[in-house]
Amino acid sequence: MAHSTSEHYINQRFTKALSIVEHLPASSSFQPTKEEKLRLYGLFKQASEGDIVGSRPGVWDVVGRAKWDAWKRLEDMSSLEAKRMYVEALLNVATEVHKILT
């Protein structure tokens, strides 16, 4: 029962985190670095789709390769762990932004 409750809690926090990110205005002061964005992207993809499938994009697709690499690094991580880490990463970014603004 505790495992189920913990899983529900993580799923709930992940859903809330996605909603927050989705509703941020483009001009928001809440702007993660490129590295943080890639980390969040990889965690999101691992959480929602599991291990990456397919080949690494070609050398000329710099953005595609960076995204692919960010996701590939998380191979074998469970969906639940990726969700937990996504929330944690987002909270870390928010903390850094808060420090800058105060």
PDB file as gemmi writes it, atoms N, CA and C in Angstrom:
CRYST1    1.000    1.000    1.000  90.00  90.00  90.00 P 1                      
ATOM      1  N   MET A   1       0.823  -1.202   0.000  1.00  0.00           N  
ATOM      2  CA  MET A   1       0.000   0.000   0.000  1.00  0.00           C  
ATOM      3  C   MET A   1       0.863   1.261   0.000  1.00  0.00           C  
ATOM      4  N   ALA A   2       1.938   1.263   0.782  1.00  0.00           N  
ATOM      5  CA  ALA A   2       2.802   2.440   0.840  1.00  0.00           C  
ATOM      6  C   ALA A   2       3.422   2.728  -0.517  1.00  0.00           C  
ATOM      7  N   HIS A   3       3.809   1.669  -1.239  1.00  0.00           N  
ATOM      8  CA  HIS A   3       4.395   1.847  -2.570  1.00  0.00           C  
ATOM      9  C   HIS A   3       3.386   2.518  -3.496  1.00  0.00           C  
ATOM     10  N   SER A   4       2.159   2.075  -3.454  1.00  0.00           N  
ATOM     11  CA  SER A   4       1.102   2.641  -4.293  1.00  0.00           C  
ATOM     12  C   SER A   4       0.861   4.111  -3.950  1.00  0.00           C  
ATOM     13  N   THR A   5       0.875   4.437  -2.662  1.00  0.00           N  
ATOM     14  CA  THR A   5       0.679   5.811  -2.221  1.00  0.00           C  
ATOM     15  C   THR A   5       1.835   6.684  -2.691  1.00  0.00           C  
ATOM     16  N   SER A   6       3.041   6.182  -2.557  1.00  0.00           N  
ATOM     17  CA  SER A   6       4.228   6.907  -2.995  1.00  0.00           C  
ATOM     18  C   SER A   6       4.190   7.132  -4.505  1.00  0.00           C  
ATOM     19  N   GLU A   7       3.821   6.102  -5.240  1.00  0.00           N  
ATOM     20  CA  GLU A   7       3.721   6.210  -6.696  1.00  0.00           C  
ATOM     21  C   GLU A   7       2.668   7.248  -7.088  1.00  0.00           C  
ATOM     22  N   HIS A   8       1.541   7.229  -6.402  1.00  0.00           N  
ATOM     23  CA  HIS A   8       0.473   8.198  -6.670  1.00  0.00           C  
ATOM     24  C   HIS A   8       0.969   9.623  -6.398  1.00  0.00           C  
ATOM     25  N   TYR A   9       1.687   9.800  -5.303  1.00  0.00           N  
ATOM     26  CA  TYR A   9       2.217  11.109  -4.920  1.00  0.00           C  
ATOM     27  C   TYR A   9       3.194  11.624  -5.976  1.00  0.00           C  
ATOM     28  N   ILE A  10       4.096  10.767  -6.432  1.00  0.00           N  
ATOM     29  CA  ILE A  10       5.064  11.164  -7.459  1.00  0.00           C  
ATOM     30  C   ILE A  10       4.350  11.515  -8.757  1.00  0.00           C  
ATOM     31  N   ASN A  11       3.395  10.696  -9.161  1.00  0.00           N  
ATOM     32  CA  ASN A  11       2.633  10.982 -10.385  1.00  0.00           C  
ATOM     33  C   ASN A  11       1.886  12.306 -10.282  1.00  0.00           C  
ATOM     34  N   GLN A  12       1.322  12.566  -9.129  1.00  0.00           N  
ATOM     35  CA  GLN A  12       0.584  13.812  -8.895  1.00  0.00           C  
ATOM     36  C   GLN A  12       1.517  15.025  -8.985  1.00  0.00           C  
ATOM     37  N   ARG A  13       2.676  14.931  -8.363  1.00  0.00           N  
ATOM     38  CA  ARG A  13       3.650  16.038  -8.404  1.00  0.00           C  
ATOM     39  C   ARG A  13       4.173  16.253  -9.823  1.00  0.00           C  
ATOM     40  N   PHE A  14       4.405  15.168 -10.550  1.00  0.00           N  
ATOM     41  CA  PHE A  14       4.884  15.256 -11.929  1.00  0.00           C  
ATOM     42  C   PHE A  14       3.844  15.964 -12.794  1.00  0.00           C  
ATOM     43  N   THR A  15       2.594  15.600 -12.647  1.00  0.00           N  
ATOM     44  CA  THR A  15       1.516  16.234 -13.412  1.00  0.00           C  
ATOM     45  C   THR A  15       1.436  17.725 -13.099  1.00  0.00           C  
ATOM     46  N   LYS A  16       1.563  18.086 -11.835  1.00  0.00           N  
ATOM     47  CA  LYS A  16       1.544  19.502 -11.449  1.00  0.00           C  
ATOM     48  C   LYS A  16       2.741  20.243 -12.031  1.00  0.00           C  
ATOM     49  N   ALA A  17       3.910  19.615 -11.987  1.00  0.00           N  
ATOM     50  CA  ALA A  17       5.122  20.239 -12.537  1.00  0.00           C  
ATOM     51  C   ALA A  17       4.964  20.488 -14.032  1.00  0.00           C  
ATOM     52  N   LEU A  18       4.418  19.519 -14.755  1.00  0.00           N  
ATOM     53  CA  LEU A  18       4.194  19.690 -16.195  1.00  0.00           C  
ATOM     54  C   LEU A  18       3.234  20.838 -16.464  1.00  0.00           C  
ATOM     55  N   SER A  19       2.206  20.949 -15.654  1.00  0.00           N  
ATOM     56  CA  SER A  19       1.228  22.022 -15.814  1.00  0.00           C  
ATOM     57  C   SER A  19       1.877  23.386 -15.600  1.00  0.00           C  
ATOM     58  N   ILE A  20       2.742  23.473 -14.615  1.00  0.00           N  
ATOM     59  CA  ILE A  20       3.441  24.736 -14.345  1.00  0.00           C  
ATOM     60  C   ILE A  20       4.305  25.124 -15.533  1.00  0.00           C  
ATOM     61  N   VAL A  21       5.094  24.191 -16.030  1.00  0.00           N  
ATOM     62  CA  VAL A  21       5.981  24.466 -17.162  1.00  0.00           C  
ATOM     63  C   VAL A  21       5.171  24.829 -18.399  1.00  0.00           C  
ATOM     64  N   GLU A  22       4.091  24.118 -18.626  1.00  0.00           N  
ATOM     65  CA  GLU A  22       3.237  24.346 -19.798  1.00  0.00           C  
ATOM     66  C   GLU A  22       2.627  25.743 -19.801  1.00  0.00           C  
ATOM     67  N   HIS A  23       2.334  26.277 -18.636  1.00  0.00           N  
ATOM     68  CA  HIS A  23       1.645  27.567 -18.547  1.00  0.00           C  
ATOM     69  C   HIS A  23       2.573  28.757 -18.308  1.00  0.00           C  
ATOM     70  N   LEU A  24       3.872  28.524 -18.358  1.00  0.00           N  
ATOM     71  CA  LEU A  24       4.807  29.643 -18.201  1.00  0.00           C  
ATOM     72  C   LEU A  24       4.800  30.499 -19.459  1.00  0.00           C  
ATOM     73  N   PRO A  25       4.703  31.807 -19.305  1.00  0.00           N  
ATOM     74  CA  PRO A  25       4.805  32.668 -20.490  1.00  0.00           C  
ATOM     75  C   PRO A  25       6.233  32.639 -21.034  1.00  0.00           C  
ATOM     76  N   ALA A  26       6.366  32.797 -22.328  1.00  0.00           N  
ATOM     77  CA  ALA A  26       7.687  32.771 -22.965  1.00  0.00           C  
ATOM     78  C   ALA A  26       8.601  33.853 -22.397  1.00  0.00           C  
ATOM     79  N   SER A  27       8.014  34.949 -21.954  1.00  0.00           N  
ATOM     80  CA  SER A  27       8.803  36.068 -21.424  1.00  0.00           C  
ATOM     81  C   SER A  27       9.052  35.951 -19.919  1.00  0.00           C  
ATOM     82  N   SER A  28       8.701  34.823 -19.336  1.00  0.00           N  
ATOM     83  CA  SER A  28       8.861  34.630 -17.903  1.00  0.00           C  
ATOM     84  C   SER A  28      10.326  34.741 -17.482  1.00  0.00           C  
ATOM     85  N   SER A  29      10.551  35.220 -16.257  1.00  0.00           N  
ATOM     86  CA  SER A  29      11.913  35.275 -15.729  1.00  0.00           C  
ATOM     87  C   SER A  29      12.384  33.879 -15.324  1.00  0.00           C  
ATOM     88  N   PHE A  30      11.478  32.949 -15.342  1.00  0.00           N  
ATOM     89  CA  PHE A  30      11.777  31.552 -15.016  1.00  0.00           C  
ATOM     90  C   PHE A  30      12.312  30.878 -16.273  1.00  0.00           C  
ATOM     91  N   GLN A  31      13.589  31.059 -16.534  1.00  0.00           N  
ATOM     92  CA  GLN A  31      14.210  30.506 -17.737  1.00  0.00           C  
ATOM     93  C   GLN A  31      15.390  29.619 -17.356  1.00  0.00           C  
ATOM     94  N   PRO A  32      15.219  28.313 -17.495  1.00  0.00           N  
ATOM     95  CA  PRO A  32      16.331  27.412 -17.209  1.00  0.00           C  
ATOM     96  C   PRO A  32      17.459  27.589 -18.231  1.00  0.00           C  
ATOM     97  N   THR A  33      18.660  27.189 -17.852  1.00  0.00           N  
ATOM     98  CA  THR A  33      19.783  27.209 -18.788  1.00  0.00           C  
ATOM     99  C   THR A  33      19.553  26.141 -19.857  1.00  0.00           C  
ATOM    100  N   LYS A  34      20.356  26.169 -20.908  1.00  0.00           N  
ATOM    101  CA  LYS A  34      20.239  25.147 -21.959  1.00  0.00           C  
ATOM    102  C   LYS A  34      20.454  23.754 -21.383  1.00  0.00           C  
ATOM    103  N   GLU A  35      21.421  23.627 -20.496  1.00  0.00           N  
ATOM    104  CA  GLU A  35      21.703  22.333 -19.870  1.00  0.00           C  
ATOM    105  C   GLU A  35      20.511  21.851 -19.043  1.00  0.00           C  
ATOM    106  N   GLU A  36      19.911  22.783 -18.297  1.00  0.00           N  
ATOM    107  CA  GLU A  36      18.745  22.425 -17.488  1.00  0.00           C  
ATOM    108  C   GLU A  36      17.567  22.045 -18.375  1.00  0.00           C  
ATOM    109  N   LYS A  37      17.383  22.773 -19.468  1.00  0.00           N  
ATOM    110  CA  LYS A  37      16.300  22.444 -20.402  1.00  0.00           C  
ATOM    111  C   LYS A  37      16.490  21.047 -20.981  1.00  0.00           C  
ATOM    112  N   LEU A  38      17.731  20.722 -21.351  1.00  0.00           N  
ATOM    113  CA  LEU A  38      18.006  19.390 -21.893  1.00  0.00           C  
ATOM    114  C   LEU A  38      17.772  18.315 -20.839  1.00  0.00           C  
ATOM    115  N   ARG A  39      18.175  18.585 -19.613  1.00  0.00           N  
ATOM    116  CA  ARG A  39      17.952  17.627 -18.518  1.00  0.00           C  
ATOM    117  C   ARG A  39      16.458  17.402 -18.315  1.00  0.00           C  
ATOM    118  N   LEU A  40      15.688  18.488 -18.272  1.00  0.00           N  
ATOM    119  CA  LEU A  40      14.237  18.371 -18.113  1.00  0.00           C  
ATOM    120  C   LEU A  40      13.618  17.638 -19.295  1.00  0.00           C  
ATOM    121  N   TYR A  41      14.092  17.924 -20.498  1.00  0.00           N  
ATOM    122  CA  TYR A  41      13.584  17.248 -21.694  1.00  0.00           C  
ATOM    123  C   TYR A  41      13.828  15.740 -21.598  1.00  0.00           C  
ATOM    124  N   GLY A  42      15.065  15.362 -21.278  1.00  0.00           N  
ATOM    125  CA  GLY A  42      15.396  13.947 -21.176  1.00  0.00           C  
ATOM    126  C   GLY A  42      14.565  13.242 -20.116  1.00  0.00           C  
ATOM    127  N   LEU A  43      14.418  13.880 -18.973  1.00  0.00           N  
ATOM    128  CA  LEU A  43      13.612  13.295 -17.897  1.00  0.00           C  
ATOM    129  C   LEU A  43      12.148  13.174 -18.309  1.00  0.00           C  
ATOM    130  N   PHE A  44      11.624  14.197 -18.978  1.00  0.00           N  
ATOM    131  CA  PHE A  44      10.237  14.146 -19.446  1.00  0.00           C  
ATOM    132  C   PHE A  44      10.037  12.978 -20.412  1.00  0.00           C  
ATOM    133  N   LYS A  45      10.929  12.852 -21.387  1.00  0.00           N  
ATOM    134  CA  LYS A  45      10.797  11.786 -22.380  1.00  0.00           C  
ATOM    135  C   LYS A  45      10.923  10.410 -21.730  1.00  0.00           C  
ATOM    136  N   GLN A  46      11.867  10.251 -20.805  1.00  0.00           N  
ATOM    137  CA  GLN A  46      12.041   8.963 -20.136  1.00  0.00           C  
ATOM    138  C   GLN A  46      10.819   8.647 -19.280  1.00  0.00           C  
ATOM    139  N   ALA A  47      10.275   9.666 -18.623  1.00  0.00           N  
ATOM    140  CA  ALA A  47       9.096   9.473 -17.775  1.00  0.00           C  
ATOM    141  C   ALA A  47       7.863   9.114 -18.596  1.00  0.00           C  
ATOM    142  N   SER A  48       7.713   9.734 -19.747  1.00  0.00           N  
ATOM    143  CA  SER A  48       6.486   9.546 -20.523  1.00  0.00           C  
ATOM    144  C   SER A  48       6.574   8.449 -21.580  1.00  0.00           C  
ATOM    145  N   GLU A  49       7.782   8.155 -22.086  1.00  0.00           N  
ATOM    146  CA  GLU A  49       7.903   7.172 -23.168  1.00  0.00           C  
ATOM    147  C   GLU A  49       8.828   6.004 -22.860  1.00  0.00           C  
ATOM    148  N   GLY A  50       9.637   6.114 -21.818  1.00  0.00           N  
ATOM    149  CA  GLY A  50      10.590   5.048 -21.518  1.00  0.00           C  
ATOM    150  C   GLY A  50      11.862   5.205 -22.329  1.00  0.00           C  
ATOM    151  N   ASP A  51      12.597   4.107 -22.468  1.00  0.00           N  
ATOM    152  CA  ASP A  51      13.884   4.149 -23.165  1.00  0.00           C  
ATOM    153  C   ASP A  51      13.737   4.620 -24.604  1.00  0.00           C  
ATOM    154  N   ILE A  52      14.733   5.363 -25.043  1.00  0.00           N  
ATOM    155  CA  ILE A  52      14.758   5.913 -26.393  1.00  0.00           C  
ATOM    156  C   ILE A  52      14.848   4.785 -27.420  1.00  0.00           C  
ATOM    157  N   VAL A  53      14.162   4.977 -28.538  1.00  0.00           N  
ATOM    158  CA  VAL A  53      14.192   4.033 -29.646  1.00  0.00           C  
ATOM    159  C   VAL A  53      14.604   4.823 -30.880  1.00  0.00           C  
ATOM    160  N   GLY A  54      15.422   4.224 -31.700  1.00  0.00           N  
ATOM    161  CA  GLY A  54      15.820   4.900 -32.926  1.00  0.00           C  
ATOM    162  C   GLY A  54      17.264   5.350 -32.887  1.00  0.00           C  
ATOM    163  N   SER A  55      17.705   5.800 -34.032  1.00  0.00           N  
ATOM    164  CA  SER A  55      19.098   6.205 -34.204  1.00  0.00           C  
ATOM    165  C   SER A  55      19.316   7.654 -33.804  1.00  0.00           C  
ATOM    166  N   ARG A  56      20.539   7.940 -33.453  1.00  0.00           N  
ATOM    167  CA  ARG A  56      20.940   9.307 -33.125  1.00  0.00           C  
ATOM    168  C   ARG A  56      20.842  10.158 -34.390  1.00  0.00           C  
ATOM    169  N   PRO A  57      20.274  11.357 -34.292  1.00  0.00           N  
ATOM    170  CA  PRO A  57      20.182  12.240 -35.464  1.00  0.00           C  
ATOM    171  C   PRO A  57      21.556  12.566 -36.045  1.00  0.00           C  
ATOM    172  N   GLY A  58      21.546  12.963 -37.295  1.00  0.00           N  
ATOM    173  CA  GLY A  58      22.787  13.281 -37.997  1.00  0.00           C  
ATOM    174  C   GLY A  58      23.519  14.472 -37.399  1.00  0.00           C  
ATOM    175  N   VAL A  59      24.765  14.595 -37.786  1.00  0.00           N  
ATOM    176  CA  VAL A  59      25.654  15.619 -37.240  1.00  0.00           C  
ATOM    177  C   VAL A  59      25.142  17.037 -37.488  1.00  0.00           C  
ATOM    178  N   TRP A  60      24.390  17.251 -38.534  1.00  0.00           N  
ATOM    179  CA  TRP A  60      23.899  18.597 -38.854  1.00  0.00           C  
ATOM    180  C   TRP A  60      22.668  18.973 -38.038  1.00  0.00           C  
ATOM    181  N   ASP A  61      22.054  18.002 -37.390  1.00  0.00           N  
ATOM    182  CA  ASP A  61      20.889  18.260 -36.540  1.00  0.00           C  
ATOM    183  C   ASP A  61      21.371  18.424 -35.097  1.00  0.00           C  
ATOM    184  N   VAL A  62      21.954  19.575 -34.820  1.00  0.00           N  
ATOM    185  CA  VAL A  62      22.584  19.822 -33.519  1.00  0.00           C  
ATOM    186  C   VAL A  62      21.565  19.734 -32.379  1.00  0.00           C  
ATOM    187  N   VAL A  63      20.413  20.349 -32.560  1.00  0.00           N  
ATOM    188  CA  VAL A  63      19.384  20.341 -31.509  1.00  0.00           C  
ATOM    189  C   VAL A  63      18.849  18.927 -31.305  1.00  0.00           C  
ATOM    190  N   GLY A  64      18.544  18.252 -32.402  1.00  0.00           N  
ATOM    191  CA  GLY A  64      18.043  16.879 -32.316  1.00  0.00           C  
ATOM    192  C   GLY A  64      19.027  15.950 -31.621  1.00  0.00           C  
ATOM    193  N   ARG A  65      20.307  16.118 -31.929  1.00  0.00           N  
ATOM    194  CA  ARG A  65      21.341  15.290 -31.297  1.00  0.00           C  
ATOM    195  C   ARG A  65      21.439  15.580 -29.802  1.00  0.00           C  
ATOM    196  N   ALA A  66      21.370  16.850 -29.434  1.00  0.00           N  
ATOM    197  CA  ALA A  66      21.454  17.218 -28.014  1.00  0.00           C  
ATOM    198  C   ALA A  66      20.276  16.627 -27.242  1.00  0.00           C  
ATOM    199  N   LYS A  67      19.090  16.703 -27.826  1.00  0.00           N  
ATOM    200  CA  LYS A  67      17.904  16.131 -27.178  1.00  0.00           C  
ATOM    201  C   LYS A  67      18.028  14.609 -27.074  1.00  0.00           C  
ATOM    202  N   TRP A  68      18.462  13.988 -28.167  1.00  0.00           N  
ATOM    203  CA  TRP A  68      18.628  12.531 -28.196  1.00  0.00           C  
ATOM    204  C   TRP A  68      19.620  12.102 -27.116  1.00  0.00           C  
ATOM    205  N   ASP A  69      20.747  12.808 -27.032  1.00  0.00           N  
ATOM    206  CA  ASP A  69      21.777  12.482 -26.035  1.00  0.00           C  
ATOM    207  C   ASP A  69      21.243  12.631 -24.610  1.00  0.00           C  
ATOM    208  N   ALA A  70      20.476  13.700 -24.373  1.00  0.00           N  
ATOM    209  CA  ALA A  70      19.915  13.936 -23.038  1.00  0.00           C  
ATOM    210  C   ALA A  70      18.981  12.800 -22.631  1.00  0.00           C  
ATOM    211  N   TRP A  71      18.205  12.305 -23.574  1.00  0.00           N  
ATOM    212  CA  TRP A  71      17.282  11.207 -23.302  1.00  0.00           C  
ATOM    213  C   TRP A  71      18.041   9.888 -23.168  1.00  0.00           C  
ATOM    214  N   LYS A  72      18.996   9.657 -24.055  1.00  0.00           N  
ATOM    215  CA  LYS A  72      19.765   8.404 -24.067  1.00  0.00           C  
ATOM    216  C   LYS A  72      20.512   8.197 -22.752  1.00  0.00           C  
ATOM    217  N   ARG A  73      21.012   9.275 -22.153  1.00  0.00           N  
ATOM    218  CA  ARG A  73      21.741   9.172 -20.882  1.00  0.00           C  
ATOM    219  C   ARG A  73      20.885   8.564 -19.769  1.00  0.00           C  
ATOM    220  N   LEU A  74      19.582   8.618 -19.930  1.00  0.00           N  
ATOM    221  CA  LEU A  74      18.677   8.144 -18.881  1.00  0.00           C  
ATOM    222  C   LEU A  74      18.162   6.730 -19.145  1.00  0.00           C  
ATOM    223  N   GLU A  75      18.714   6.086 -20.152  1.00  0.00           N  
ATOM    224  CA  GLU A  75      18.289   4.735 -20.515  1.00  0.00           C  
ATOM    225  C   GLU A  75      18.325   3.819 -19.294  1.00  0.00           C  
ATOM    226  N   ASP A  76      17.342   2.982 -19.188  1.00  0.00           N  
ATOM    227  CA  ASP A  76      17.166   2.011 -18.095  1.00  0.00           C  
ATOM    228  C   ASP A  76      16.609   2.623 -16.811  1.00  0.00           C  
ATOM    229  N   MET A  77      16.390   3.938 -16.783  1.00  0.00           N  
ATOM    230  CA  MET A  77      15.760   4.561 -15.618  1.00  0.00           C  
ATOM    231  C   MET A  77      14.252   4.303 -15.696  1.00  0.00           C  
ATOM    232  N   SER A  78      13.653   3.970 -14.567  1.00  0.00           N  
ATOM    233  CA  SER A  78      12.208   3.729 -14.560  1.00  0.00           C  
ATOM    234  C   SER A  78      11.445   5.032 -14.791  1.00  0.00           C  
ATOM    235  N   SER A  79      10.246   4.883 -15.281  1.00  0.00           N  
ATOM    236  CA  SER A  79       9.376   6.037 -15.508  1.00  0.00           C  
ATOM    237  C   SER A  79       9.137   6.792 -14.200  1.00  0.00           C  
ATOM    238  N   LEU A  80       8.898   6.058 -13.143  1.00  0.00           N  
ATOM    239  CA  LEU A  80       8.616   6.681 -11.850  1.00  0.00           C  
ATOM    240  C   LEU A  80       9.823   7.471 -11.338  1.00  0.00           C  
ATOM    241  N   GLU A  81      11.018   6.909 -11.486  1.00  0.00           N  
ATOM    242  CA  GLU A  81      12.231   7.610 -11.052  1.00  0.00           C  
ATOM    243  C   GLU A  81      12.456   8.863 -11.898  1.00  0.00           C  
ATOM    244  N   ALA A  82      12.196   8.772 -13.198  1.00  0.00           N  
ATOM    245  CA  ALA A  82      12.346   9.935 -14.079  1.00  0.00           C  
ATOM    246  C   ALA A  82      11.361  11.033 -13.682  1.00  0.00           C  
ATOM    247  N   LYS A  83      10.150  10.655 -13.314  1.00  0.00           N  
ATOM    248  CA  LYS A  83       9.158  11.638 -12.868  1.00  0.00           C  
ATOM    249  C   LYS A  83       9.629  12.321 -11.588  1.00  0.00           C  
ATOM    250  N   ARG A  84      10.135  11.521 -10.658  1.00  0.00           N  
ATOM    251  CA  ARG A  84      10.615  12.073  -9.388  1.00  0.00           C  
ATOM    252  C   ARG A  84      11.772  13.041  -9.633  1.00  0.00           C  
ATOM    253  N   MET A  85      12.676  12.653 -10.499  1.00  0.00           N  
ATOM    254  CA  MET A  85      13.840  13.494 -10.786  1.00  0.00           C  
ATOM    255  C   MET A  85      13.458  14.741 -11.583  1.00  0.00           C  
ATOM    256  N   TYR A  86      12.431  14.646 -12.420  1.00  0.00           N  
ATOM    257  CA  TYR A  86      11.948  15.809 -13.167  1.00  0.00           C  
ATOM    258  C   TYR A  86      11.461  16.874 -12.191  1.00  0.00           C  
ATOM    259  N   VAL A  87      10.641  16.460 -11.237  1.00  0.00           N  
ATOM    260  CA  VAL A  87      10.121  17.399 -10.234  1.00  0.00           C  
ATOM    261  C   VAL A  87      11.278  18.009  -9.447  1.00  0.00           C  
ATOM    262  N   GLU A  88      12.221  17.180  -9.048  1.00  0.00           N  
ATOM    263  CA  GLU A  88      13.385  17.660  -8.297  1.00  0.00           C  
ATOM    264  C   GLU A  88      14.197  18.666  -9.121  1.00  0.00           C  
ATOM    265  N   ALA A  89      14.419  18.367 -10.391  1.00  0.00           N  
ATOM    266  CA  ALA A  89      15.178  19.269 -11.266  1.00  0.00           C  
ATOM    267  C   ALA A  89      14.447  20.594 -11.446  1.00  0.00           C  
ATOM    268  N   LEU A  90      13.142  20.535 -11.604  1.00  0.00           N  
ATOM    269  CA  LEU A  90      12.349  21.756 -11.764  1.00  0.00           C  
ATOM    270  C   LEU A  90      12.402  22.600 -10.493  1.00  0.00           C  
ATOM    271  N   LEU A  91      12.325  21.960  -9.346  1.00  0.00           N  
ATOM    272  CA  LEU A  91      12.426  22.692  -8.079  1.00  0.00           C  
ATOM    273  C   LEU A  91      13.801  23.342  -7.928  1.00  0.00           C  
ATOM    274  N   ASN A  92      14.848  22.664  -8.369  1.00  0.00           N  
ATOM    275  CA  ASN A  92      16.195  23.244  -8.316  1.00  0.00           C  
ATOM    276  C   ASN A  92      16.296  24.483  -9.193  1.00  0.00           C  
ATOM    277  N   VAL A  93      15.717  24.427 -10.382  1.00  0.00           N  
ATOM    278  CA  VAL A  93      15.715  25.584 -11.285  1.00  0.00           C  
ATOM    279  C   VAL A  93      14.942  26.733 -10.645  1.00  0.00           C  
ATOM    280  N   ALA A  94      13.786  26.424 -10.077  1.00  0.00           N  
ATOM    281  CA  ALA A  94      12.960  27.456  -9.445  1.00  0.00           C  
ATOM    282  C   ALA A  94      13.702  28.107  -8.277  1.00  0.00           C  
ATOM    283  N   THR A  95      14.428  27.316  -7.517  1.00  0.00           N  
ATOM    284  CA  THR A  95      15.203  27.846  -6.396  1.00  0.00           C  
ATOM    285  C   THR A  95      16.278  28.805  -6.886  1.00  0.00           C  
ATOM    286  N   GLU A  96      16.956  28.437  -7.965  1.00  0.00           N  
ATOM    287  CA  GLU A  96      17.995  29.308  -8.528  1.00  0.00           C  
ATOM    288  C   GLU A  96      17.400  30.620  -9.036  1.00  0.00           C  
ATOM    289  N   VAL A  97      16.266  30.548  -9.703  1.00  0.00           N  
ATOM    290  CA  VAL A  97      15.600  31.756 -10.202  1.00  0.00           C  
ATOM    291  C   VAL A  97      15.186  32.630  -9.023  1.00  0.00           C  
ATOM    292  N   HIS A  98      14.654  32.022  -7.977  1.00  0.00           N  
ATOM    293  CA  HIS A  98      14.236  32.772  -6.796  1.00  0.00           C  
ATOM    294  C   HIS A  98      15.432  33.510  -6.181  1.00  0.00           C  
ATOM    295  N   LYS A  99      16.582  32.845  -6.111  1.00  0.00           N  
ATOM    296  CA  LYS A  99      17.790  33.480  -5.560  1.00  0.00           C  
ATOM    297  C   LYS A  99      18.198  34.702  -6.387  1.00  0.00           C  
ATOM    298  N   ILE A 100      18.074  34.596  -7.685  1.00  0.00           N  
ATOM    299  CA  ILE A 100      18.439  35.704  -8.575  1.00  0.00           C  
ATOM    300  C   ILE A 100      17.494  36.887  -8.386  1.00  0.00           C  
ATOM    301  N   LEU A 101      16.221  36.591  -8.195  1.00  0.00           N  
ATOM    302  CA  LEU A 101      15.210  37.646  -8.114  1.00  0.00           C  
ATOM    303  C   LEU A 101      15.120  38.304  -6.742  1.00  0.00           C  
ATOM    304  N   THR A 102      15.683  37.687  -5.720  1.00  0.00           N  
ATOM    305  CA  THR A 102      15.564  38.272  -4.377  1.00  0.00           C  
ATOM    306  C   THR A 102      16.875  38.816  -3.874  1.00  0.00           C  
TER     307      THR A 102                                                      
END                                                                             
